[in-house]
Amino acid sequence: MKFLFVLIVLVTLGGCASGGGSFKSNALSFLNTYDEAKNKYERGEIMEARATVLAIEKEHEDYARAQALLKNTIEPARLRLLSHYKAKAQAAERARQWDEAEARYRQTAEISIKPELFIKQAEAMNLNLRQLRLESLLKQRREEDAQWLKWSESYTPPAGLNKDDEAYHRMQEYVQEDLESRNRRSLREGWRYLKRGMVGVAYIEAVSVLHLEPESERAQVLMRDIKKNWPTGLTIPQVSKQKTSVQAKRKTRQLVSEEQVQELIRQGQWLKARNQAEAYQRQGGKHADALLEKANAGAQKQAAADFSKGMAAFRKEDIAGAVQLWQQAVTLQPDSDEYIDALRRASQLQERLQLLRDGKGN
C-alpha cells in the first residue's frame, strides 16, 4: 500500500514537471484494471465499474477481459436494475405516492446513461409532493386558525356582569398571550422553512399569522420574501368562503411527573424521555426546561454514537448492521440531514446488492 502511494505521488509529480497531460494519463492508466472494475461491481458500484472498464485503453492487457465483463455482467446488471427502479417509480407514481416515486426516479437516474430524463421525472414528483403538502397543511391550519379566532373572542362577560369583570378580563389576557406566542413561533418557523427551501410551508406559517394578526409587519416582510422565492408550478389553493364548523377535539392526557421523566433519563430511554419531557413542559411542570434539555442532549449523544457505530459497520461491509444503526440515529435525531442521507444511501445499496445477488441466482 505504501509502495502504491509513493508510486502515485511520483507519477503525479513527474507529470506536472514534464508539463505533459498525456504522460500523466498514460502513467496512471494502470489503475484502471479488470480487477478494479470487478471489485466495484461486486460492491454494487455499477456505474463506477462501467466507467472503469470504459477508461481502459485498447492497448491495455486487461482490455479484452474488461470488455467481456462489461458486456456479459455489468451491462446486463445495470439494465436489470434500471428496469426494476423504473417500474417501482412508475408504480409509485400511479399510486400517487410522490415521495416514493421521487426517490425511485432518482435511483433510476443514478444508473442511467441518460440521467437527465429521470431527474426531470423526479423533479415533477417533488413538485406533486410539495403541492400535496401545501394543500393538506393549509387546510388544517385554516381550521385551527378559525378555532383560535373563535377562542380569542369567547371571553365576553354576559349580561349581569361588569364589562371589565376581572376574571373574564384576565382569562382574555391569557388567550391573547397564547395567541401572540403562537404567532411568534409561526414567524420563527416560517423563516426557518424559507431558508431550507420549503417555501410552501413557510407560506402556511406566514398566512396563519396574517389571518390572526393582519397588521403584523414581520409577517408581511416574510410574505414578501416568500413570494420572491415562490417555486414555478406550485399553486396556492383557493380560500373557502364558508365558515368552518370544525370542533377542536381534545384528548384526555395523563399527567406526567418529574420523577417519571428522570427515571426514563436514568434508563437511557432517550426518545421516551424527550416525549415525556415535552409533555411535562406543556403542563408547566417545575424544572421542565432543564429536563427537556437533558433528554435532548442524551438523544443527540446516543444518535452520534449509533451513527459512529454504523460507519464502522459500513467500513466492514456490514450493510445491514449500518442500516439498523443509522435508522436508530435518525429516530433519535430526525432533523439531521447527515444521518438521513447516510441511511438513504445505505438502504439503497442494500437493496441494490440484494437485486444483484438475486440476478445471479436467476
N, C-alpha and C positions, 0 to 999 in steps of 0.2 A: 504493500500500500504506500509506504514511504517512497519507494522507487518510482511508483506511478506518479505521485505528487511532484517529485523532483523533475521527472521527465516532462510533465505538463508545463511546469514553470519554465524549464529550459527551452522547450519548443516555442512557448508563447513569447519569451524574451527574444529568442532568435528571430521569430517572425517580425517582431516590432523593430529590431535592429536592422534587419535587411530592408524594411520598408515595403516588403512584398506580401500582399494579402494572399496570393496563391500558394506561397511556400507554407504559410501558416495553415491554410486549409488542407493542403496535401499532408502536412506533417501530422495533423490531428485526425486524419481520416481513419486511422487505425482504431479510434474509439467507436466508430460506427461498425459494429460487427454482428454476425449472425447470433452469437451468444447473447449479446446485449438486447437485440430485438426479441429473442425468445424469452429472456428473463422478464422483460417489460410486459410481454403478452401474458405470461403466467401470473404476473401481479395484477392483471386486469387493466393495464395501461394500453388499451387497444390503439389509440391514435398515436401515442408515443412510439409504440412498437412499429406501427406503419411508417411513421416519419423516419425512424432509424433505418429501416430497410431502404426506403426511397433515397436516403442520403448516401448509401453505399455505392461507390463508383464501379463501373463495369470491370475495371482492371483489378479490383479487389478479389482476393481468393475466396471470400465468402459470398460473392455476388450471386452465384447460381443458387446456392442453398437458401440464401435470404429471399430471393425472388420466389422460390418454391414455398417457403414458409408464408410469404405474403399471399400467394395465390391459393394455397391449399388450407391454410389455417387462419391467418389474421383476417383476411378479407371476408371469408365466409362468416367468421365470428362477428365481425363488425356489422355485416348486413343482417345477421340474425338479431343482434342487439338493437339495431336500428328499427327493424320491423317490430320487435317487442315493445320498445319505448313509444314508438309512433302509435301502435294500436292502443296502448294504455292511455296515451294522451287523448286520442280521438274518443275513446270510451268515456273518459272523464269529462271531456267537452260536451258530449251528448247528454251526460247526466247532470250537466251544469255544475260540476264540481271544479270551480275555477282554480282554486289553489292547487289541487292535484294535477289539473291539466297543464297549468303553467310549469310546474316542476317537471312533468314528463316531457313537455316540449323542449325544455332546456336540456334535459338529459339527451334527448334525440339530437339536439344541435351539437352536443359535445362529441358525438361520434359520426357526424355527417361531414361529407366533403363540401357541402353547401350549407353551412350552419345558419347563414342569414335568413333562409326560408323558415326555419323552425324558431329562430329568435323572434321573428316577426309574429309568428303564431303565439309564442309565449307572451309577448307584449300585449297582444289582443286579449289573452286570458287574464292578464294582470289588470287590464282596464275593466273587464267584466267583474273581476273580484272587487276592485275599488268602487265600482258603481253599486254593486250589491251591498257592500259595507255602508256606503253613504246613505242609500235609501232606507236600510233597516235601522241603522243607528239614529238617523234623523227623525224617523217616525217615532221611535221610542223616546227620544229626547224631547220632542214636541209634546208628547203625552205627559212626561214628567214635569215639563215647564208649566203646563196648564194646571197641574196639581199644586205646584209651588205658588202660582199666582192666586189660585183659589184659597190656599192656606194663608197667604200673606194678607188676605182681606177678610179673614174669618173672625178675627178678634175685635168685633164691634160690640160695645155694650148694648144690651137690649133695653127696651123702654122700661123705665123704672130705676135705672142706674145712671149715675152721673156720666156724661160723655167722656170724662177724664178719669174714669174709675181706675184706681191704682193697679189692681190685679190684671185687668184687661190690658192696661197700658204696658205693664211690664212684660206680659206674655207676647204682646205685639212686638215689643223690642227684641225679645228672644228670636222671634221668627225673622225679623229684619236682619239681625246679626248672622243668623244661619244663612240667609239669602246672600248677604254680602260675602260671607266666607265661601259659599259655593261659587259665586261669580269670580272671586279671586283665583280659586283653584281652576276654574274653567279657562281663565285667561292664561294662567301659567301653563296648563296642559296644551292650550291652543298654540302657543309659541313653541312649545316642545315638539308637537306634532309637525308644525310647519318646518322646523329645522331638520326634521327627519324625513321630509319629503312626503309626509302623509297629509296632503293638502285638504282632502275631503274631510278627514276627522277634525283638522284644525278649524274648518268651516263650521262644523257642528258645534264646537265649543264657542266660537265667536258669535254665531247666530243665537245661541242659547242665552248668552249674556245680553245681547241686544234686545231679545224678547222680554227679558226680565228687567233690564235697565237700559231703555232705549237711548238715554243721553250719555252712556259710557264712552268717553273719548278714547280710552285704552282699547276697548273692543272695536271701535271704528278704525283705529290705526291698524289693529290686527287684521281686520276685514280687508282693508286696502292692500295690505301685503299678500293676503291670500289670493285676492283677485289678480294681482300681478303674476302670481306663480300658478295660476289655475291650469291643470293639465288639459290638453286638447282631447276632446272626446268624452270627457266626464261632464255629465249634466246634473243640474240641481233639480230635485223633484219639486213639483208644484205644491204650495202650501194649501191644505184643505181649508175651506171657508167654514166648515161645520165645527161647532164647538165640541170638543171631546167630552165624553161622559165616563171616561175610564176611572175606575175607583182604585186607589192605591191599595195593594194587598200587603198586609203586614203579617210577617211570620212571628210566631211566638218563639223567642230566643231564650235559651238558658243562660243565666248569668255566669260569667267566667270570674274566677278568683285569682288573686295574685299568686297564691300557692300553687294552683294548677299550672300556671304559666312557668313558674320557677321549676316545678318538677319536670316538665317537658324539656326545659333547657338543660337541667342536670342529666337527663337521659340522652341528650343529644338528638332529640326528635325535632330537628330544626324547622321543618315545614309546618308541623302541627303547632310548634311553639310560636312561630310567626303568625299563623292564622288566629290562634287564641289570643296572642298579644294585641293584634289589631282589634279583635272583638272587645277585649278588656279596655282598650283605648277608647273605643266608641262609647263604652259605658261611663267613661270619665273616671276610670279607676286610678287609684293612687300609684305613683311610680310607673304608669303605663308607658310613657315615652322611653324611659330607661330600659324597661323590659323589651320593648319592641326593637330598640337599638341593639340590645344584646342578642336577641333572636336573629336579627338581620345579619349581624357580624358573624354569628355562628354558621348561618346558612351560607354566607359568602365564603367563609373559610373551608367548609365542607365541600362546597361546589368546586373550589380551586383544587382541593386535594383529589376529588374524583376526576377532575379534568387532567391533572398531572398523571394519575394512575392510568387513565385512558390513553394518554400519549405514550406511556411506557408499553402498554399492551399493543398499541398500534405499531410501535417500532419492532416488537417481537412478532408482528404479523398476526396477532390475535385480534382479528377484526370484530368478532362477536363480543369479545370482552370490552373492546374500546367502545363499541356502540352502547353496551349496557352502562358503562361508567359515564359516558358523555350524556346519556339520557338522564341519569341521576343528577348530573351537573346542571342540565337545562331545567329540570324540575325545580331545583333549588334557586337557580338564577335565570328565570325565563326571559330577562331583558338583556342577556349577554349575547351580542352578535357573534363573538368568537366561539362560544360554546355551541350556539345554534348551527353555525356554519360547519364546524368540525363534525357535529352529529349528522348533519345532512350529507356531507361528503362521504363519511364512513358508511352510512346506511346505503348510499348509492353504490359504493364499492362492494359492499357485502352482497347486494343484490346482483351486481354485475358478475362477480366471481361465481356465484351460485348458478347464474344462467350459463356461464361458460362451462362449468362442470357438467350441468345438465346436457349441454350441447355435445360435449364429448361422449356422454353416455349414449346419446341418440345416434 
